[in-house]
Amino acid sequence: MKITAPISALILAGGRGSRMGEVDKGLQLFRGKAMVAHVLERLGPQADEIIINANRNLAQYAQFGHRVVPDAIDGFAGPLAGLHAGMSNASHPLVATAPCDSPFLPLDLIPRLHAALDDNNADLAVAKTFDQAHPVFCLTKRELAPHLRAFLDSGQRKIDKWYSSLKVIEVQFDDEEAAFANINTVEELNTLEKSG
């Protein structure tokens, strides 16, 4: 699965963390280091550039050595606002995304998404395990940023609704289902901490 186009990877760390007491999830410690550090280790080698989307603690995120960009839309508008910020700041024509709270994400996430995007001439490739889509694990074209901005400016926030306006290819990762485990609550963090 050779990647021919350079790719920007975006780590989505701009949420409220409401199910974890409104903490900044990417900076929560997991197995001795910030969750975002685990994501960087796994995603970094797959991309030509890393961008972190964050709306709080920007200086702390910047210490990881990558550009940090906040949402251009106020009010913690969700993952699409983060994706828009990443697409608007990306140096490369393709933009991959992963959330800051999935420390086991696939080491071949971007190559597999890219192969499917390329083979199907799609606008966006999204990961899926069995019947479960994982919309925040995607690869899309930077040129769609104005289309996404218009969608957000219309008041829309739902990721599935924006995807439904595009040519989307779902990419099966049934062989790596556990890699998509994400940490939304303190209980999940503690459970996964002990399972390692």
Steps between C-alpha positions, in 0.01 A plus 500: 500500500733768374386857565575728207364833628630677812255488789428729794376323813273682741456399864164616630548626856256790497204351685352588837573162659152521651479129586828529688410799712588758230871425522727534198507134401809510282709614796371236743765252605467145371771246574740773603452755222237728353244326280592725209860372524379143438306618195801693370723194529264289292377758249819701448691243292203466263487868395717778357368761742319496834258771613330503840156658524446634853285769656663506845855467632649586162846560648502155661407335171767702320763336721446179302678671209218542248278784384193556716189655344175591677155484344411797281141459621423591860328291764658153484311425181608136485730286286397663171624836628829332588517337159434836334781662702737222396401511134539879495853476643626183331807520278404193295205412274378209714405526867464203735335527841514310826371593846731570792332233714579188293847395617499169309406627154612284204859534385373459143201733530608756240636256237177301502277806487714647222485185288120497520469874431726465198344181362148640524572861408309595815479830686549337836597158637381402847599210722245237597510187715223252420178712513656787695628802309766715665439841343787679677749260337494624143703621206365780284602759244616841623316663208169421673570756776273772348220244458536403867512866610173569315343200674616626842395857425149371429484387865553132428726301734427131440794316348282232337290763324805665344638161394169420332557797267828350374618193311610289797669160503489293818816302574470182704741457792331190643846352561591791729178562693678552835717773348199734493437485876462854624501647847202721582467459875726468804368144539606407146841655560547300820379176341735531200786612724473173695446282193844583366 
